[in-house]
Amino acid sequence: MRLSLVILLAPIYADKRCFVVVGRLRMNQKQSLLLIPTLVALLTLVAYPCSYIIISHQLDPIEQKLDRLPPSAPQMSLLSIKRGRGPRPDSSGSSCDDIGEIILKLDQAARDDRTQPEKMGYLWQVRDGQLPEDLGPPTRPVRLTVDGRLLLIWVDGSTDDQEPLEFSITITAFDLAGNQSQPSEAVQIRHPGHR
């Protein structure tokens, strides 16, 4: 029995606390039983106290030869916005306090003639407005979380003084062959900031 195990993590965005899976290793079951504990130990040593794992969308070479039709456009909406915050007087803080987080939820999955919805990749792009300084669109499509969410993460600053946010983005779906959908309807991102 052959297993495919994802083993390589690489930084995504400007902040090294957010990782994307970019590689695979093929091995038999016995080899995987020896490698998995070693891999877990290694990741524990290099993990940052505040880390996010975002799975990169992997293309399938067979699908690239067979599939020519693009998926339909996805529909997403804003679920939540969390802003960075400053230290608290009671010293209850974490290494994630400076992280800004925008979570989009999938309202309508992209449909494709060959790729299952959970195997689609998604790439967001700015439509209008100004992004926060440390938030930039990813350079490659990523998979949604298991519960159908897309995370936008940036270093927002460990302060309670946060500027307002106002911009909109579109999301494009990618099937396993790399065919891309039309962009989604714009998703408005607004936050009043903190002063």
C-alpha positions as CSV (number, residue, x, y, z in Angstrom):
1,M,0.0,0.0,0.0
2,R,1.5,3.4,-1.0
3,L,0.7,6.5,1.0
4,S,1.2,10.1,0.0
5,L,2.3,12.3,3.0
6,V,2.6,16.0,2.8
7,I,5.9,16.9,4.5
8,L,7.2,20.3,3.4
9,L,6.0,23.6,4.9
10,A,7.0,27.0,3.5
11,P,6.1,30.5,4.6
12,I,3.2,32.3,2.9
13,Y,2.5,36.0,3.1
14,A,5.2,38.3,4.6
15,D,4.9,36.8,8.1
16,K,6.7,33.5,8.7
17,R,4.0,32.4,11.2
18,C,1.6,31.4,8.4
19,F,2.6,28.3,6.4
20,V,1.5,26.6,3.3
21,V,2.0,22.9,2.4
22,V,4.0,22.7,-0.8
23,G,5.4,19.2,-1.2
24,R,4.5,15.5,-1.0
25,L,6.4,12.3,-0.2
26,R,5.3,8.9,-1.4
27,M,6.1,5.9,0.8
28,N,4.8,2.6,1.9
29,Q,2.9,2.1,5.2
30,K,5.9,0.8,7.1
31,Q,8.1,3.7,6.1
32,S,5.4,6.2,7.1
33,L,5.2,4.7,10.6
34,L,8.9,5.5,11.0
35,L,8.8,8.9,9.4
36,I,5.6,10.4,11.0
37,P,7.0,10.6,14.6
38,T,10.2,12.1,13.3
39,L,8.3,14.7,11.3
40,V,6.0,15.6,14.2
41,A,9.1,16.1,16.4
42,L,10.7,18.3,13.8
43,L,7.7,20.5,13.2
44,T,7.3,20.9,17.0
45,L,10.9,22.2,17.1
46,V,10.4,24.7,14.3
47,A,6.8,25.8,15.0
48,Y,6.1,29.3,16.1
49,P,4.0,29.9,19.2
50,C,1.3,31.4,17.0
51,S,1.0,29.5,13.7
52,Y,-1.5,29.0,11.0
53,I,-1.4,26.1,8.5
54,I,-2.9,26.8,5.1
55,I,-3.0,24.0,2.5
56,S,-1.7,24.9,-0.9
57,H,-3.8,23.8,-3.9
58,Q,-2.0,20.9,-5.7
59,L,-2.6,20.3,-9.4
60,D,-3.2,16.8,-10.7
61,P,-1.1,16.0,-13.9
62,I,-3.7,13.6,-15.1
63,E,-6.5,16.1,-14.8
64,Q,-4.3,18.7,-16.5
65,K,-4.4,16.4,-19.6
66,L,-8.1,15.7,-19.5
67,D,-10.0,18.7,-18.0
68,R,-10.6,21.8,-20.1
69,L,-13.7,23.2,-18.5
70,P,-13.4,25.9,-15.8
71,P,-15.4,25.6,-12.6
72,S,-18.2,28.0,-11.8
73,A,-17.5,31.1,-9.7
74,P,-17.7,30.6,-5.9
75,Q,-19.8,32.8,-3.6
76,M,-18.3,33.9,-0.3
77,S,-19.2,36.4,2.4
78,L,-17.5,37.9,5.4
79,L,-17.8,35.9,8.6
80,S,-15.6,37.8,11.0
81,I,-12.7,40.3,11.5
82,K,-10.3,40.1,14.4
83,R,-7.8,43.0,14.9
84,G,-4.4,43.0,16.6
85,R,-4.4,44.2,20.2
86,G,-2.0,45.6,22.7
87,P,-0.8,44.2,26.0
88,R,-3.4,43.8,28.8
89,P,-2.8,45.1,32.4
90,D,-3.4,41.6,33.8
91,S,-0.7,40.3,31.5
92,S,-3.1,37.9,29.8
93,G,-1.8,37.9,26.3
94,S,-0.6,35.5,23.6
95,S,1.8,35.5,20.7
96,C,-1.2,35.9,18.5
97,D,-2.2,39.3,19.9
98,D,-0.7,41.2,17.0
99,I,-2.4,39.1,14.3
100,G,-5.2,40.4,12.2
101,E,-7.6,37.8,10.9
102,I,-10.4,38.0,8.3
103,I,-12.5,34.9,7.9
104,L,-14.6,34.4,4.8
105,K,-17.2,31.7,4.6
106,L,-18.3,29.7,1.6
107,D,-21.9,30.5,0.7
108,Q,-21.9,28.6,-2.6
109,A,-19.2,26.2,-3.6
110,A,-17.6,26.4,-7.0
111,R,-19.0,23.5,-9.2
112,D,-16.8,21.6,-11.6
113,D,-17.4,18.7,-14.0
114,R,-14.4,16.7,-12.6
115,T,-13.1,18.2,-9.4
116,Q,-14.9,17.6,-6.1
117,P,-15.7,20.8,-4.1
118,E,-13.3,20.0,-1.2
119,K,-10.4,19.6,-3.7
120,M,-10.8,23.1,-5.3
121,G,-8.3,25.8,-4.8
122,Y,-9.1,29.5,-4.1
123,L,-7.2,32.7,-4.8
124,W,-8.4,36.1,-3.7
125,Q,-7.5,39.4,-5.2
126,V,-8.2,43.0,-4.3
127,R,-11.0,44.7,-6.3
128,D,-10.8,48.1,-4.7
129,G,-9.6,49.9,-1.6
130,Q,-6.5,49.8,0.5
131,L,-5.2,46.6,2.1
132,P,-3.5,46.7,5.5
133,E,0.3,47.1,5.1
134,D,1.2,43.5,5.9
135,L,-1.7,41.9,4.1
136,G,-1.1,40.9,0.5
137,P,-2.9,38.4,-1.8
138,P,-1.3,35.0,-1.8
139,T,0.8,34.0,-4.8
140,R,-0.9,30.7,-5.4
141,P,-4.4,29.1,-4.7
142,V,-5.1,27.6,-1.4
143,R,-7.6,25.1,-0.1
144,L,-10.4,26.1,2.2
145,T,-10.5,24.9,5.8
146,V,-12.5,21.8,6.5
147,D,-15.5,23.9,7.5
148,G,-15.4,25.9,4.2
149,R,-13.5,29.0,5.3
150,L,-10.9,31.1,3.7
151,L,-8.4,32.9,6.1
152,L,-6.7,36.2,5.4
153,I,-4.0,36.8,8.0
154,W,-1.5,39.6,8.6
155,V,0.5,41.3,11.3
156,D,-1.8,44.0,12.5
157,G,0.4,45.3,15.3
158,S,0.3,44.7,19.1
159,T,-1.6,47.9,19.9
160,D,-5.2,48.8,20.5
161,D,-4.8,51.7,18.1
162,Q,-5.9,50.2,14.7
163,E,-6.7,52.1,11.5
164,P,-10.1,51.5,9.8
165,L,-10.3,48.9,7.1
166,E,-12.3,49.4,3.9
167,F,-11.6,47.3,0.8
168,S,-13.2,44.6,-1.4
169,I,-11.9,41.4,-2.8
170,T,-13.0,38.8,-5.3
171,I,-12.3,35.1,-5.1
172,T,-11.4,32.8,-8.0
173,A,-11.8,29.0,-7.9
174,F,-9.2,26.6,-9.5
175,D,-9.9,22.9,-10.3
176,L,-7.3,20.1,-10.2
177,A,-6.3,20.9,-13.8
178,G,-5.6,24.5,-13.0
179,N,-8.7,25.8,-14.9
180,Q,-9.9,29.0,-13.2
181,S,-13.4,30.3,-12.7
182,Q,-14.7,33.8,-13.3
183,P,-14.1,36.0,-10.2
184,S,-16.8,35.9,-7.5
185,E,-19.0,38.8,-6.7
186,A,-17.0,41.3,-4.6
187,V,-16.9,40.7,-0.8
188,Q,-16.8,44.0,1.2
189,I,-14.4,44.1,4.1
190,R,-15.0,47.0,6.6
191,H,-13.9,47.5,10.1
192,P,-14.1,50.9,12.0
193,G,-10.6,50.3,13.6
194,H,-9.8,51.2,17.2
195,R,-8.7,54.5,18.7
